[in-house]
């Protein structure tokens, strides 16, 4: 399906949990709220990837990159 417009959102796991616990989780509730808000505006999820990035030299944390289209 061809979309006329695309939008990319980036949702990152918490930094404090990563520092103190070594890892944290993707904030599912925040992701759900954000996707519901975008769906009300007519956006649909096209695809998503999970990205790992270095965080403050010693840690890494995950993020979800979601591409939306309408």
Buried (B, 14 or more C-beta within 10 A) or exposed (E): EEEEEEBEBEBBBBEEBBBEEEEBEBBEEEBEEBBEEBEEEEBEEBEBEEEEEEBEEEBEBBBBBBBBBB
